[in-house]
Structures are given as structure tokens and as C-alpha cells.
Amino acid sequence: MNGFLNILKPPGMTSAAVVGTVRRMTGEKRVGHAGTLDPEAAGVLPIMVGRAARLFDYLVDKQKTYVAECAFGASTDTQDATGRVLATGTAYPTLDQVEEAARSMLGDVWQRPSAYSAIKQGGKPLYQRARDGETVEVPLRQVHIERIALMGEMPRHGVLMTIDCGKGTYIRSICNDLGEKVGCPAHMRFLLRTRSGAFTIEDACTLEELEAHIRAGTLADCLTAMDAPLRHLPRTDVPHWLEKQVRNGAHLPLAKLRAAEELAPGEVTRVYLDGRFWGMAAREENELVWRALIPPDADEA
């Protein structure tokens, strides 16, 4: 059982708890998530199962899409609805004012996340330091925000929006910063991740649906093939007469691999033999050197 599960994480559940639940349901010990999602948030959580965990470094996790509600009128220490109120205000902005502020936040920007974020300092998450009463200095970090599209007003001075952004972007910090820009304290009231790299909410399944598939013996219907999320990377097809070298994990000569000759030094490629995915390799000098040799299931010893 090797591949990816696209799980629709419910709100109020940690990403680690989802991993534990999948591990218990499937009986597979090699399970991990490919990018965490805050406990209070819902949405797409890619789960690596079996040998798919070896492909973590090659997944595109820079492209994420969220639907969020920014609530104006109060800011909190967690920058979301679970925190302690720090400031209040009634100078509620118009949609035009919010849209103007949002435009000023696009591109590569500096962001200071909440002290209650999962960023680690000295191996310890900031939220744990904050809850232990430690004084937390949250460093600025550069993130990329591609798009903030306003979807309309919500009750109690909320604004619903869609956000396309890169890895490491905190949506609750965007809400907090929007409040500062329009002069009215704000926090994130709701968050749904609809896309994480190649995984989208349209193809996600709930834990209940996963359990039903396991009982019905149709778990394979939920698994995404190991190479499916890697199609942003170059592909190299190895001729059949090099099968022995592939099976032994030997270096492969570039001169015999037309597509691989175009790779830049150090560039990674997907490797296929007889149309089947065998793992990841990188160009070194005039050879392809394996980074992750993953024989298809039927070829395992």
C-alpha cells in the first residue's frame, strides 16, 4: 500500500491526529502528512502512505489556496477566533477599503506570524513556548501572496476571501495585517484549505469515507499514485536493456537517455522503466544518480 491520500481534515483535529487515525485504520506504520494544517482549520491534507514518504522532498507545496473569513472589530493574540482579545474597534472598513489594503499585500512580503504559530525555535513550537509562559520573539519571514480575491461581506463585520499563496504563509496573519492597514483590528474567523500543490478539495475524502472504503476493500480507489503529484518534474524513460542497472540502483549513462541529457547539473527527474515509475534520480556529471529508488509493487523482492 504505497501512495498518497488526499484527506479532507475536519476542524478541531490536529494534522498529527489525522496521521494517527489513518495509521490505525490502514494498519500501515509508514504514514505521514505532507504539510501541516492548523487544528482549527479544515481542508486538504495530503497524507503519504508507505514508500510515498520517500518522495516528500519532491512535492510542490508552494502552491496553496485558502478560503478564509476576516472578521473586523477585534484582534487576538493567536490572530484567530480562539485567542484572547487584544484590541477592539468599530471603524469597520468598506469592501473597497479592504480590497485596496489587500492589493498592497501581494507579492513577496514580510510577515510576522502569531506567537501561537507552529514555527519552531530551538526545536520547540512557538505556541508551546507561549503557553508555557515564555517570552516569545516572533521573527519576520518573507512569504509570497499571489492573490487575495474578496468574495463578499459576511455577518458580524466579516469579509470572505480566496487567497493563493506560497509555502509558509499564515492566513491569520494576513487577516491581522489587513486590520492594521484599514485601521480596524481584525482576526481570522474561518479557514478552509482548498488546494495544496497537486491536491485539491474536489478530490479529497473524509476520514469517514476512508473508513468506508477500507471496510469495503476498495482503499485503492482513494490512493493517488506515487508519481501523480510529481508531474511538475521532468520525466526520463529508461530503455529496457538497462533494466538490470535500474534494478540494482546503478548509475545510468546520460548518453543513453535522450531526455536526461537536457537536465541541468543537479536537476532531479522522474525515472520510468517500461512505462512504470521507479523513483527519482539527479544528473551528476554524465550520469543519472538515484536519489530514491522505489521499485513498483510487483517488482519488490
N, C-alpha and C positions, 0 to 999 in steps of 0.2 A: 504494500500500500504506500505508494510514493506519488506526491503531487501537492497541489495547493487547494485549500478550502477557502472559499470566499464567504466568510461568516458575517451575518448582519448582527452586530453586537447590540444588545439591549442597553438602555441607560441604567446606571446604578451598578454595573458589573465591571470589574477591572479586566484589562486585557489578559493578565496572568490567570485570572479565574476562568476566562474563556478557554485558554490553553489547557488548564487542568480538566475542564469539563470534556473537551474534545479527547484528551488523553484517556479519560475514564470510559468515554463512550466507545472509542475505537479499539482500545487495548494496545494502541501504538505508543511506545515510550518516546519516540523521536518526534516531538511536536513543539512548535514554537511559533510566535507571531512575527510577522514581517512589518513592524512599525506599530508602536503603541497608540492607543486611543484613550483619552481621559475617561475615568469611570462614569462621570455624569453624561458623557456624550454617547450618542448612538451612531450606528452606521457601519461602513465597510471595514472589516478587519481581516486582512489576508493571513491565513494560517498555513505554515509549512508542515508537511507530514512526511515522515520517513526521510529518504535521501534528498528530498527537495530542500531541506535545511542547508545543504551544502551550496545552494545557489543564492543564498541571501545577499551576498555582496554584488550580485549582478542584476538585481531587481531595480527597476526605476521607481524610486519613492519620492522623486522631486515634484511629481505632478499630482496634486491633491485638489479636490473640490469639496466645499462645505456649503451647507445651508445653515445660516445662523440668525438668531434674533438678538439685536442690540437693544437693550432697554435703557432709556434715558430717564434720569431722575435720581440715580444713586450709583455710587462707585463702591466696590467692596475690596477687601484685602486679597481675595482669591481671583478677582476680576470676573467672577461668575455669580450665579444666584445662590450658591451655597455658602458664601463668605459673610464676614462681618462688615456692616455698612461703615464706610469711612467718611463719605460726604454725600450730601443731598442737594438738590437744586430743582427749580421749577422753570428755568429758562429753556423750555423744550424747543428743539430745533425743528424747522420745516424740512420736508424731504429734499428740497433744493439745497439747503444748507448742509445736510448730511452728505448729499451727492458731491458737493464741492469739496468737502473735507475728505471724502473717500478718494477722489481723484488725486489729491495731494499725497496720498499714501501708496501710490502704485510704484512698481519698480523695485530696485534694491534699496531697502530702507533699514534703519536701525530700530530695533525693538527691545524693550525691557520687559521680559515676562514677569508674571506674579511670583512672589516668594513661595507660593504654594504650587509651583510647577514641578515637573518630574526631572528637571535638569539636575545633574549630579555634580556635587563638589566634594572632592576627596572620597569618591565612591559612595556618597550618601545623598539621596534626593533632597532637593531644597525644601520640598513640602514637609519632609520628616524633620529637617533641621528647624523649620519654622514652628512645627507642632511641639518640638522638644524645648521651645523657648529660646533657641539660639538667635542671635542677631544675624540676619541673612542679607548679604550684599549680592544683589542680582546683577550680573554683568550684562551690558548691552550686547546684542548679537545682530548680525546682518542677516536679513531674510529677503525673500523675493515674493512680492504680491503682484500677480499678473492682472487680476480683475476683481473689482468689487461692484456687483450689479444689484441695485436696490429693487426689491420685488414688491414693496408696498408697506403701508403702515399696519401695525398690529395694535390690539387693545393695550391699555396702560402704557402708552408712550413708547411702544416698541416699533422697530423697523426690521423687516425681514430682508435678508440679502444673501446672494450667492457669491462665494469667494473662491477664486482659483489662485493657488499659491504653491510655493515650494516647500521643501523639507524643513522642518524645524520652526515653522510659523505657528504662533499661538493666536488662535482666533479670538480668544477672550481678551488678549492684549490689544488686538485691533479694535474691539468694542470699547475698551478703556480709553484708547488713544483717540477714537472718534469723539468721545465725550469731551476730552480735553480740548480738541480742536474747535468744537462748536460751543464750548463754554457751558456745558451741562453734564454733570457726572453721569457715567454710563457703565453698564456691565453686560456680560453675555447671559441671556436668559435661556437660550436653547441652542443646541448644536447637533447637526447630523452630517456625517461624512458620506458623501455620495460617490466619491472616487478616490482610489489610492493606486497610482500607477495604472497598471492594466486592469485592475479590478474595479468593477462598477456596481452600484446598488441594484441595478436591474438584474444582475446575475447572482446576487447574494442569497444565501439561505439562512434561516434562523436556526438556532440550536434545536428547537422542536422539530423542524423539518429534517435536520440532520439525523436526529434520533429515529424518526420515522423511516428514513432511508436505510439506516442500519438494521432496524427490525425487519424490513422488507428484503434485505440482502441486496439493495441497489445503491450502496455507498459510492460505487464507481461513477454513478450519474452526477455526483456532487464534486468529484475531483477534477481539478484543472490540470492538464498535462504539464509536466515539469518544464518543458521548453516554451509553453504558451506565453508566459509573462516576459519572455526574453527576446521577443521578436524585434525589438529595437536594436539588437546587436547583429553584426554581420554573421552570415552563415557560410560554413565550409563543408562541402561534401567530399568525403574521402573515397577514392576508388576501392573496389572490392579486393584488389590484390594487395592492399595494405592492411587487410583485416588483422593479420597476426600482430602487427605493430600496434594497432589500436587496442586490441585485447590485452596486450602486455603493458600498455601505458608508455610505449616507447615514443621518442621524439619523432615527429613527422616532417619529411623534407618539403620545404616550400616549393621547390622546383616541380614537384609532382601535384601541387594543389593550386590550381589556377586562381581561385577566389582569394586564397590566403596570401598570395603574392602582393595583393593590393593593401594589405594591412600595414598600419604604421607600427614601428617598433614598440612592443609592449601592449599593443591593442589586442583585446580579447575577442574571440569568436566562438559561436556555437559550432559543434562538430557533429556531423552525421555520417553514419555508415549504412549503406543500403537503405537510405531514407529514414533511419531511426536515430534518435538523439542519443549521443554517447557522452555528452558533457561539455566542459569549457576548456579552451586552450588559448595560449597567447603567443604572439610572434616574438621570438628571441633569435636574433641574427637571421639565419636562413632556415629556421626550423619552427615548427609549432610545438610548444611545450605544454603539457597538460597542467591545468590549474584544478580541475575537478573531473576525474574520470568516473562516469556514472553509467555502467552497463545497463541496457534495457532489462526489465524484469526477467524476461525469458532467457537472458544470457548470464544470469547470476549463477555462480558455482553452487 
